[in-house]
């Protein structure tokens, strides 16, 4: 009888631990998704950074090859940004970068090929 009671306690404790570990796993998965997003986005503008660009270009190129479609990439430079940033200050420079990024995103975003 004592053996069965001990086994029940151990079994109950293990079940509780499994539930706890499952909850921790779900939390870690959620945090990992957030970290992955942060690793691919510029903190100031919210647009994709170089790491995301590399991945995106690779995927788009592979899709274009499979579908025999052309592909294009656009690179821009903000003329005289350093002068603007130096003259008006970093806060205004940041605001300008955010505005440019938002304008480009709104103008150039298109649905992904599925």
C-alpha positions as CSV (number, residue, x, y, z in Angstrom):
1,X,0.0,0.0,0.0
2,X,2.8,2.4,0.9
3,X,4.5,1.5,-2.4
4,X,1.3,2.4,-4.4
5,X,0.9,5.7,-2.5
6,X,4.5,6.6,-3.2
7,X,4.1,5.8,-6.9
8,X,0.9,7.9,-7.0
9,X,2.8,10.9,-5.5
10,X,5.7,10.5,-7.9
11,X,3.3,10.1,-10.8
12,X,1.4,13.2,-9.8
13,X,4.6,15.2,-9.3
14,X,5.9,14.1,-12.7
15,X,2.6,15.1,-14.3
16,X,2.7,18.5,-12.7
17,X,6.3,19.0,-13.8
18,X,5.4,18.0,-17.4
19,X,2.6,20.6,-17.4
20,X,5.1,23.3,-16.0
21,X,7.7,22.4,-18.6
22,X,5.1,22.5,-21.4
23,X,4.1,26.0,-20.3
24,X,7.8,27.1,-20.2
25,X,8.3,25.6,-23.7
26,X,5.4,27.6,-25.0
27,X,6.8,30.8,-23.4
28,X,10.2,30.2,-24.9
29,X,8.8,29.6,-28.4
30,X,6.9,32.9,-28.1
31,X,10.0,34.7,-27.0
32,X,12.0,33.1,-29.8
33,X,9.5,34.3,-32.4
34,X,9.8,37.9,-31.0
35,X,13.6,37.6,-30.9
36,X,13.7,36.4,-34.5
37,X,11.6,39.4,-35.5
38,X,13.8,41.8,-33.7
39,X,16.9,40.2,-35.3
40,X,15.5,40.9,-38.8
41,X,14.1,44.4,-38.3
42,X,15.8,47.8,-37.9
43,X,14.9,49.1,-34.4
44,X,14.4,52.7,-35.6
45,X,12.5,52.3,-38.8
46,X,11.0,48.9,-38.5
47,X,12.1,47.9,-42.0
48,X,14.0,44.7,-42.7
49,X,17.7,44.9,-42.0
50,X,20.6,43.3,-44.0
51,X,20.0,39.8,-42.5
52,X,16.4,39.8,-43.6
53,X,17.3,41.3,-47.0
54,X,19.7,38.5,-47.7
55,X,17.1,35.9,-46.8
56,X,14.4,37.7,-48.8
57,X,16.5,38.1,-51.9
58,X,17.5,34.5,-51.8
59,X,13.8,33.4,-51.6
60,X,12.6,35.8,-54.2
61,X,15.4,34.8,-56.6
62,X,14.6,31.1,-56.2
63,X,10.9,31.9,-56.8
64,X,11.7,33.9,-59.9
65,X,13.9,31.1,-61.3
66,X,11.2,28.5,-60.7
67,X,8.5,30.6,-62.3
68,X,10.7,32.0,-65.1
69,X,9.9,35.5,-64.0
70,X,12.1,38.6,-63.9
71,X,13.3,39.9,-60.5
72,X,14.4,43.4,-59.5
73,X,16.0,45.0,-56.5
74,X,16.0,48.6,-55.6
75,X,18.8,50.3,-53.6
76,X,18.5,53.9,-52.6
77,X,20.7,56.5,-51.0
78,X,19.3,59.6,-49.2
79,X,21.2,62.4,-50.7
80,X,22.9,64.8,-48.3
81,X,21.5,62.9,-45.3
82,X,24.7,63.3,-43.3
83,X,24.6,67.1,-43.8
84,X,20.9,67.1,-42.7
85,X,21.6,65.0,-39.7
86,X,24.6,67.1,-38.7
87,X,22.7,70.4,-39.1
88,X,19.3,69.5,-37.6
89,X,20.5,66.9,-35.1
90,X,20.1,63.2,-34.6
91,X,16.4,63.4,-33.5
92,X,15.4,65.1,-36.8
93,X,17.7,62.7,-38.7
94,X,15.9,59.8,-37.1
95,X,12.5,61.3,-37.9
96,X,13.6,61.7,-41.6
97,X,14.8,58.1,-41.7
98,X,11.5,56.9,-40.3
99,X,9.5,59.0,-42.8
100,X,11.6,57.8,-45.7
101,X,11.2,54.1,-44.6
102,X,7.5,54.5,-44.1
103,X,7.1,56.2,-47.6
104,X,9.1,53.4,-49.3
105,X,7.3,50.7,-47.4
106,X,3.9,52.1,-48.3
107,X,4.9,52.6,-51.9
108,X,6.8,49.4,-52.7
109,X,5.2,46.7,-50.6
110,X,3.5,44.0,-52.7
111,X,2.0,40.7,-51.8
112,X,4.4,37.8,-51.7
113,X,4.1,34.9,-54.1
114,X,2.6,31.9,-52.4
